[in-house]
Amino acid sequence: MVNRWLADEHQGPGLPWIYAAGPAGDLYGGVAGLFSTDLSGERLRFLTEPGTDATIQNWRDIGSAGAEVWVGRREAYVLTRDRSEILRWSRDTGAWSRIGGPAQTLTVWATPE
């Protein structure tokens, strides 16, 4: 189970933690949202509708987790397991596109808006 810290939103006694989503492998977060691998580490997932209502939150499978993952402003980047391609997933469209490769490692620089 994945929980979320509500430090700025917490009012009253108790711990400022709430349920965010079900079980996850590795977690990746950024401006584009919260991503995780499944427990096997094979699939990449995106947290839908993050917020305080756990009934509408769930992991949505978006593709292969690959060898490395990086989260940008409105996208996620994956270096494929065989390191032959760099792929970009758009939060706006939900589509993957090939943007490069082959590569040994994945490094992404954030650009100013």
C-alpha positions in Angstrom: 0.0 0.0 0.0 1.2 3.5 -0.8 0.4 6.4 1.5 0.7 10.1 1.0 2.0 12.8 3.4 -0.4 15.8 3.9 1.9 18.1 5.9 0.4 21.3 4.6 -3.1 20.1 4.6 -3.1 18.4 8.0 -5.4 19.8 10.7 -6.0 18.4 14.1 -4.5 15.4 16.0 -3.0 12.3 14.4 -0.6 11.6 11.7 -1.0 13.5 8.4 -0.9 10.4 6.2 -3.7 9.1 3.8 -4.1 6.2 1.5 -2.8 6.9 -2.0 -2.8 3.6 -3.9 -2.4 -0.1 -3.7 0.8 -2.1 -3.7 3.8 -0.8 -5.7 7.3 -1.8 -6.6 9.6 1.2 -7.3 8.0 4.7 -7.0 8.9 7.7 -9.3 7.4 11.1 -8.6 7.6 14.5 -10.2 5.5 17.4 -11.5 3.7 15.0 -14.0 2.5 12.9 -11.0 3.2 9.6 -9.2 4.3 6.6 -11.1 5.3 3.1 -10.0 6.3 -0.3 -11.2 4.1 -3.3 -10.4 5.5 -5.7 -7.8 7.4 -7.7 -10.5 9.1 -4.5 -11.7 7.9 -5.2 -15.3 5.1 -2.7 -15.8 5.0 1.1 -15.4 1.8 2.6 -13.8 0.4 6.1 -13.3 -1.6 7.1 -10.3 -5.0 8.3 -11.5 -6.9 11.1 -9.7 -4.5 11.7 -6.8 -6.2 13.3 -3.9 -7.9 12.5 -0.7 -10.7 10.3 -2.1 -9.2 6.8 -2.2 -12.3 5.4 -4.0 -11.3 7.1 -7.2 -7.5 6.5 -7.1 -5.9 3.6 -8.8 -2.8 2.6 -10.6 -3.3 2.6 -14.4 -0.9 0.5 -16.4 0.8 2.6 -19.1 3.5 0.2 -20.5 6.8 -1.5 -19.8 8.9 -0.2 -17.0 12.2 -0.7 -18.9 15.7 -0.4 -17.4 15.3 3.2 -16.1 12.4 5.7 -15.5 12.5 9.5 -15.1 9.5 11.8 -14.5 9.3 15.3 -16.1 6.7 18.1 -16.1 4.0 16.5 -18.2 5.7 13.2 -19.2 7.6 10.1 -18.1 10.7 8.8 -19.8 11.8 5.2 -20.1 15.0 3.6 -21.3 14.0 0.2 -22.6 15.3 -3.0 -20.9 17.6 -3.7 -23.8 18.7 0.0 -23.8 17.9 0.3 -27.5 15.3 3.1 -27.2 14.3 6.1 -25.1 10.6 6.5 -24.9 8.4 9.4 -23.7 4.9 9.0 -22.3 2.7 12.1 -22.5 0.3 12.7 -19.6 -1.7 15.0 -22.0 -2.3 12.3 -24.6 -1.5 9.0 -22.9 0.7 8.1 -25.9 4.3 6.8 -26.1 6.8 8.2 -28.6 10.4 7.2 -29.4 12.7 10.1 -28.8 16.2 8.5 -29.0 18.5 5.6 -28.3 20.4 3.4 -27.9 21.8 4.6 -24.6 23.5 3.2 -21.5 21.7 5.4 -19.0 18.9 7.9 -18.9 19.5 11.5 -17.9 16.8 14.1 -18.5 17.2 17.9 -17.9 14.1 19.9 -16.9 13.5 22.9 -19.1 12.0 26.1 -17.8 8.4 26.7 -18.7 
